[in-house]
Amino acid sequence: MKKVLITGASKGIGFELAKLFARKNHALYLLARDSKKLKKLKAEIKEINPELPCYILSFDLSKLNNIKNLFSNIKNRFGTVDIIIHNGGTLLKKNFIKIKKEDLLNSFTVNYFSPFLITQKMISILSKKAHVVFISSVGGMNGTVKFPGLSSYSSSKGALITLAECLAEEFKMTNLRFNCLALGAVQTDMLKKAFPGYKAPLSAKKMASFIFDFSINGGEFFNGKVLPVSTTTP
């Protein structure tokens, strides 16, 4: 049984991921802002696996001062952590000229600063062969097709890619693994809101299945790598 921390667990990919881990009997610590949806998820997990250790916490990734308490809570519950999946994020689609400083700060706080600081805090309780998976976007990769209105979002996701590469180098003398999955379009509520009417080629359930397998096995094959997970050519 692995001990798994997932951010952004209340819907979409994170929601499906949590249920996959539950079916395979892995202990869960789930974060999201929406406490009502988290409770719904926990109820579903209890039906899937009644005896499974599963903890939920309403947590806003934009509130960086709460990370210290988060760490203490996880340490008390789990002691150590084997897998972190930084799935939580925010997608801002706005004309470059109209992006306010507050918009930019929120994008980077949720998509970059929070994963950075949570990982930094969690280093001391990661198990010897822990795998940290950052969920980014193909839009954050150099040389890929970019879309109007995503300058803030794609830039913050690009920073996450660089972070994974840096951490792999910094901890290369250990057995810790840091990788990044740069996702293409996935049919989620976040995508629907940003691109109304667009139909993504992959469902949240299918993408969650890939991320689940990668988080369990990917550390055996990759470290500091960015894998584009997309059915279209960038």
C-alpha positions in Angstrom: 0.0 0.0 0.0 1.4 3.4 -1.1 0.5 6.6 0.6 -0.7 9.1 -2.0 -1.3 12.9 -1.9 -3.4 14.3 -4.7 -4.3 18.0 -5.2 -7.3 19.1 -7.1 -9.1 15.9 -6.2 -12.7 17.1 -6.1 -13.5 16.8 -9.8 -12.1 15.9 -13.3 -8.8 14.0 -13.5 -8.1 14.2 -9.7 -11.5 12.8 -8.9 -11.0 9.8 -11.2 -7.5 9.3 -10.0 -8.5 9.1 -6.4 -11.0 6.3 -7.2 -8.4 4.4 -9.2 -5.9 4.5 -6.3 -8.7 3.4 -4.0 -9.5 0.3 -6.1 -5.9 -0.7 -6.0 -5.8 -0.3 -2.2 -3.5 2.7 -1.8 -4.0 5.1 1.1 -5.2 8.6 0.1 -4.8 12.2 1.3 -7.0 14.4 -1.0 -7.0 18.2 -1.3 -9.4 20.5 -3.1 -11.2 23.8 -2.3 -14.7 22.3 -2.6 -15.4 20.5 0.7 -18.9 19.3 -0.5 -17.4 17.6 -3.6 -14.6 16.2 -1.5 -17.1 14.6 0.9 -18.9 13.1 -2.0 -15.6 11.6 -3.3 -14.8 10.2 0.1 -18.3 8.6 0.2 -17.6 7.0 -3.1 -14.2 5.8 -2.0 -15.8 4.2 1.1 -18.1 2.2 -1.1 -15.2 1.1 -3.3 -12.9 0.2 -0.4 -14.5 0.5 3.1 -11.3 -0.1 5.1 -9.0 2.2 3.1 -7.3 5.1 4.9 -8.6 8.1 3.1 -8.3 11.7 4.4 -9.8 14.8 2.8 -8.9 18.4 3.4 -10.5 21.6 2.0 -7.5 23.4 0.8 -7.0 26.5 -1.3 -3.8 26.3 -3.3 -3.7 30.1 -3.5 -3.3 30.4 0.3 0.4 29.7 0.7 0.4 30.4 4.4 -1.6 27.2 5.0 1.0 24.9 3.7 2.8 24.6 7.0 -0.4 23.2 8.6 -1.0 21.0 5.7 2.4 19.4 6.2 1.8 18.8 9.9 -1.5 17.2 9.1 -0.1 14.8 6.5 2.9 14.0 8.7 0.6 13.1 11.6 -1.7 11.0 9.4 0.8 9.3 7.2 4.3 9.7 8.6 5.7 9.3 5.1 4.4 9.9 1.5 5.2 7.7 -1.5 3.5 9.6 -4.3 2.5 13.2 -4.8 0.4 14.2 -7.8 0.3 18.0 -8.3 -3.0 17.9 -10.3 -4.7 21.0 -8.9 -4.5 24.1 -11.1 -6.3 27.1 -12.6 -6.9 28.0 -16.2 -7.1 31.7 -17.1 -8.1 32.5 -20.6 -7.9 36.3 -21.1 -6.6 38.7 -23.7 -3.0 39.6 -22.9 -3.8 43.3 -22.7 -6.6 42.7 -20.2 -4.7 40.5 -17.8 -4.3 42.2 -14.4 -1.5 41.8 -11.9 -3.9 39.9 -9.7 -4.7 37.5 -12.5 -1.0 36.8 -13.1 -0.2 36.4 -9.4 -3.1 33.9 -9.0 -2.1 31.9 -12.0 1.5 31.5 -10.7 0.5 31.0 -7.1 -1.9 28.1 -7.8 0.0 26.6 -10.8 3.6 27.1 -9.7 4.3 28.6 -6.2 2.0 26.2 -4.4 3.4 22.9 -6.0 6.9 24.3 -5.4 6.3 25.1 -1.7 4.3 21.9 -1.0 7.0 19.8 -2.5 9.7 21.7 -0.6 7.9 21.1 2.7 7.2 17.5 1.9 10.8 16.5 1.1 11.5 15.6 4.7 8.8 13.0 4.8 9.0 11.5 1.3 9.8 7.8 1.3 13.1 6.7 -0.1 11.7 6.0 -3.6 9.0 8.5 -3.7 7.7 9.8 -7.0 6.5 13.4 -7.4 4.5 14.0 -10.5 3.7 17.6 -11.7 0.8 17.9 -14.1 1.6 20.6 -16.7 0.3 21.4 -20.2 1.7 20.9 -23.6 1.1 24.6 -23.9 3.9 25.1 -21.4 6.5 23.3 -23.5 8.9 25.2 -25.8 8.1 24.8 -29.5 4.5 23.7 -29.1 1.4 25.4 -30.6 0.2 28.3 -28.4 -3.4 29.6 -28.1 -4.5 33.2 -27.7 -5.5 34.1 -24.2 -3.3 31.6 -22.4 -0.2 33.7 -21.9 -0.6 33.6 -18.1 -1.6 29.9 -17.9 0.9 28.5 -20.3 3.8 30.5 -18.7 3.0 29.2 -15.3 2.8 25.6 -16.6 6.1 26.1 -18.3 7.7 27.1 -15.0 6.4 23.8 -13.5 8.2 21.9 -16.3 11.5 23.6 -15.4 10.9 22.9 -11.7 10.7 19.1 -12.3 14.0 19.2 -14.3 15.7 21.2 -11.5 14.5 18.9 -8.7 15.7 15.8 -10.5 19.2 17.3 -10.8 19.3 18.6 -7.2 18.2 15.3 -5.7 20.0 13.0 -8.2 22.1 11.4 -5.5 18.9 10.1 -3.9 16.2 7.6 -5.1 13.6 10.4 -5.2 12.0 10.9 -8.6 10.5 14.1 -10.1 8.7 14.0 -13.4 6.2 16.2 -15.3 3.3 15.2 -17.5 2.4 17.9 -20.1 -1.2 17.1 -20.9 -3.0 17.9 -24.1 -6.8 18.7 -24.2 -8.8 16.6 -21.7 -12.6 16.9 -21.4 -13.0 18.6 -18.0 -15.1 21.4 -16.5 -12.0 23.7 -16.6 -11.6 23.1 -20.3 -15.3 23.6 -21.0 -15.3 26.9 -19.2 -12.2 28.2 -21.2 -13.2 26.7 -24.5 -17.0 26.4 -24.7 -18.2 24.0 -27.4 -14.8 22.3 -27.9 -14.7 18.5 -27.6 -11.5 17.1 -26.3 -10.2 13.8 -27.6 -9.7 12.3 -24.1 -11.9 11.9 -21.1 -10.8 12.7 -17.5 -11.2 9.0 -16.7 -8.9 7.9 -19.5 -6.2 10.5 -18.7 -6.5 9.5 -15.0 -5.8 5.9 -15.9 -2.5 7.0 -17.7 -1.4 9.2 -14.8 -2.2 6.4 -12.3 0.1 4.0 -14.1 2.8 6.6 -14.6 2.8 7.6 -10.9 3.2 4.0 -9.8 5.7 2.8 -12.4 7.2 5.9 -14.1 9.8 6.5 -11.5 11.5 3.2 -12.5 12.1 4.6 -16.0 12.1 8.4 -15.8 13.6 11.2 -13.7 13.5 14.9 -14.5 11.6 14.2 -17.7 8.7 16.0 -19.3 6.4 13.7 -21.2 3.8 15.3 -23.6 0.6 13.3 -23.2 -1.4 14.4 -26.2 -3.0 12.8 -29.2 -2.1 15.7 -31.5 1.3 16.8 -32.8 2.4 20.0 -31.1 
